[in-house]
């Protein structure tokens, strides 16, 4: 999958965000969304990489899902 996405970026195709887990410098694992956009920097091909921390968003989604399951079980 990574090779395919790198090739898409190199081909100049738009690529959606993908979710990944990464390890921060302090050793904590976080969940992120990553997107790479081809660009030109100082007349050279380059990539603009966007990394968004979605750890709290994922925790909130998990809690909401658990709450909905408990609510449905209580009916």
C-alpha distance (Angstrom), angle and dihedral (degrees) to the residues before:
residue distance angle dihedral
X1 . . .
X2 3.81 . .
X3 3.82 92.3 .
X4 3.80 90.2 50.7
X5 3.80 92.5 50.4
X6 3.81 92.7 47.1
X7 3.80 89.3 51.0
X8 3.83 90.9 49.6
X9 3.81 90.7 52.0
X10 3.80 91.5 46.9
X11 3.81 88.8 50.5
X12 3.81 88.9 54.2
X13 3.80 94.1 -114.0
X14 3.81 121.0 148.6
X15 3.80 111.5 -104.9
X16 3.80 125.7 -161.3
X17 3.79 123.9 -132.4
X18 3.80 115.6 -83.7
X19 3.79 125.2 -156.9
X20 3.79 119.8 -124.6
X21 3.77 139.8 161.7
X22 3.79 116.1 -123.8
X23 3.79 135.3 179.0
X24 3.79 116.1 -120.6
X25 3.80 121.5 -140.3
X26 3.82 89.0 -98.2
X27 3.83 90.8 57.2
X28 3.81 97.2 -106.6
X29 3.82 116.2 135.3
X30 3.80 114.0 -132.0
X31 3.79 134.1 178.3
X32 3.79 116.8 -120.8
X33 3.78 142.0 176.1
X34 3.80 113.7 -132.5
X35 3.79 130.4 -164.4
X36 3.80 130.0 172.7
X37 3.80 121.9 -157.1
X38 3.80 122.9 -168.3
X39 3.80 113.4 -125.7
X40 3.79 143.2 155.7
X41 3.82 119.0 -108.2
X42 3.80 120.5 -178.4
X43 3.82 89.5 -14.7
X44 3.82 91.7 -55.0
X45 3.80 131.1 108.7
X46 3.78 110.2 -102.0
X47 3.79 141.3 160.5
X48 3.77 127.2 -121.7
X49 3.81 106.5 -148.9
X50 3.80 121.3 -160.7
X51 3.81 118.7 -163.4
X52 3.82 119.0 -176.3
X53 3.81 123.1 -171.5
X54 3.82 106.6 -131.0
X55 3.81 97.2 168.9
X56 3.81 95.1 115.4
X57 3.81 92.0 42.9
X58 3.82 90.3 54.2
X59 3.82 91.7 47.2
X60 3.81 90.4 51.0
X61 3.81 91.8 48.5
X62 3.81 90.5 50.5
X63 3.82 92.2 49.9
X64 3.81 91.1 47.9
X65 3.80 91.5 50.8
X66 3.82 91.3 49.1
X67 3.80 90.3 48.8
X68 3.80 91.4 50.4
X69 3.82 91.1 49.7
X70 3.82 91.6 50.2
X71 3.78 90.8 47.1
X72 3.80 91.9 50.4
X73 3.82 91.3 47.7
X74 3.81 90.3 52.9
X75 3.80 94.0 56.4
